[in-house]
Amino acid sequence: MSWFKRNKAGINTATENKKEAPDGMWNKCPACKKPLLNLEQIENNYVCQYCDYHIRIGSAAYFSILFDNNYFTELFANLTAGDPLNFEDTKAYKDRLVESQAKTGLKDAIRCAHGKIEGQDLVIACMDFTFIGGSMGSVVGEKIARSIDYCIEHKIPFMLISKSGGARMMEAAFSLMQMAKTSAKLALLSQAKLPYICLLTDPTTGGVTASYAMLGDINIAEPGALIGFAGPRVIKETIKKDLPKGFQTSEFVKEHGFLDFIVDRRQLKQKVATFLKLVG
């Protein structure tokens, strides 16, 4: 006979007496599916402690990881997109912008800030994928251009963290023009002999990859990030062939010479600071 015997069958707990974990306390790793405590994620720089998967994060998290004591001054915070084409698909572009701003708390798909990293000045422009897929619109290009002007004026290195689905189709040619605009501004940064660091994160695709995301003095990426122009599915359907294993991951791209190195997010701050000391 067992030491424990249930006297009542079918014991149920009333709904009001059930204990549930508060929202946002736990998350699940997209790769290994194991539960992750939110506080542990923050301490581990949003890298899974079981499989080292790099969870997608936004500008707020990157700023907290990189800037000393999470102290920074945001630049050009109030720039917002217009609607020069009066674009409308399933909903008007103006309405989509308002909806995205309310949902994410962001003005657009990029934030720029000036702070210090191990005591060294640095301007970081970081893209946010949650805002219309991190798409590159006129505000993204303008913020990058103004950040570069700011760097040249104050003689500060520039770092860009890309996370984007590509050009913003609602702005058509206005979006594509940002490729040339940002590339020209980066040429001026190079003439001023100021370092430019590119960090490619998951995903970096389309016109962003074809312009400022791959023009750094050093191009670095996080492990396992999707990096390419067209997506793997589109390429496979076009060439009618199976793609190599790991195609368009950061490891594949590095192997083919497009990246300088891959860095674990937990060592990112140290690596960037070391580079700045070497070129400073």
Salt bridges, closest charged atoms under 4 A:
ASP52 OD1 - ARG266 NH2 3.00
ASP68 OD1 - LYS269 NZ 2.80
GLU74 OE1 - ARG111 NH2 3.15
ASP89 OD1 - ARG96 NH2 2.81
GLU99 OE1 - LYS91 NZ 2.51
ASP108 OD1 - ARG168 NH2 2.96
GLU118 OE1 - LYS277 NZ 3.33
ASP121 OD1 - HIS114 NE2 2.96
ASP121 OD2 - LYS116 NZ 3.26
GLU142 OE2 - ARG146 NE 2.79
GLU142 OE1 - LYS181 NZ 2.40
ASP149 OD1 - LYS185 NZ 2.93
GLU171 OE2 - ARG168 NH1 3.94
ASP202 OD2 - ARG56 NE 3.13
GLU222 OE2 - ARG265 NE 2.88
GLU237 OE2 - ARG233 NH1 3.73
ASP242 OD1 - LYS236 NZ 3.42
ASP264 OD1 - HIS54 NE2 3.84
ASP264 OD2 - ARG266 NH2 2.76
